[in-house]
Amino acid sequence: MRKKTYTKNTAVLLSDEQYERLLWITDRLEMPLSEFIRMAVCEKMDSELRKLKQERSISEIKNERETNHNEH
């Protein structure tokens, strides 16, 4: 038996324009809507995660500098 890769369902409300653009793009890519949406979600999550990690690193550096400064 084949293991299911995708098991969670969600719904997204789009404007008419967004939906038409989505159809236009996926038709030309010959790609299912769901695959395109999963890819877009993954790309956005990866981008936001990189930003959060960068912000965290910056704040850790600032905290370290403040700690070192207060020790002297």
C-alpha positions as CSV (number, residue, x, y, z in Angstrom):
1,M,0.0,0.0,0.0
2,R,1.3,3.5,-0.9
3,K,1.9,5.9,2.0
4,K,0.0,9.2,1.7
5,T,2.3,12.2,1.4
6,Y,-0.3,14.8,2.0
7,T,-2.9,14.2,4.7
8,K,-4.0,17.7,5.8
9,N,-6.6,19.7,4.0
10,T,-7.0,23.4,4.1
11,A,-9.0,26.1,2.2
12,V,-8.0,29.4,0.9
13,L,-10.3,32.2,-0.2
14,L,-9.0,34.1,-3.3
15,S,-10.3,37.0,-5.2
16,D,-11.6,36.4,-8.7
17,E,-8.4,38.0,-10.1
18,Q,-6.1,35.9,-7.9
19,Y,-7.9,32.7,-9.0
20,E,-7.8,33.6,-12.7
21,R,-4.1,34.3,-12.4
22,L,-3.5,31.1,-10.6
23,L,-5.3,29.2,-13.3
24,W,-3.5,31.0,-16.1
25,I,-0.1,30.2,-14.6
26,T,-0.8,26.6,-13.7
27,D,-2.3,25.9,-17.1
28,R,0.8,27.2,-18.8
29,L,3.0,25.2,-16.4
30,E,0.8,22.1,-16.9
31,M,0.8,21.8,-13.1
32,P,-2.0,21.0,-10.8
33,L,-3.3,23.9,-8.7
34,S,-2.6,22.1,-5.4
35,E,1.0,21.4,-6.4
36,F,1.6,25.0,-7.3
37,I,0.0,26.2,-4.1
38,R,2.1,23.8,-2.0
39,M,5.3,25.0,-3.7
40,A,4.3,28.7,-3.1
41,V,3.6,28.0,0.6
42,C,6.9,26.2,1.0
43,E,8.8,29.0,-0.6
44,K,7.1,31.6,1.6
45,M,7.7,29.6,4.7
46,D,11.4,29.1,3.9
47,S,11.8,32.8,3.2
48,E,10.1,33.8,6.5
49,L,12.1,31.2,8.4
50,R,15.4,32.7,7.0
51,K,14.2,36.2,8.1
52,L,13.4,35.0,11.6
53,K,16.7,33.2,11.9
54,Q,18.5,36.3,10.7
55,E,16.6,38.5,13.2
56,R,17.3,36.1,16.0
57,S,21.0,36.1,15.1
58,I,21.1,39.9,15.1
59,S,19.3,40.1,18.4
60,E,21.6,37.4,19.9
61,I,24.7,39.4,18.7
62,K,23.2,42.6,20.3
63,N,22.5,40.8,23.6
64,E,26.0,39.4,23.6
65,R,27.5,42.8,23.0
66,E,25.4,44.3,25.8
67,T,26.4,41.5,28.2
68,N,30.0,41.9,27.4
69,H,29.7,45.7,27.7
70,N,28.0,45.4,31.1
71,E,30.7,43.0,32.4
72,H,33.5,45.6,31.9
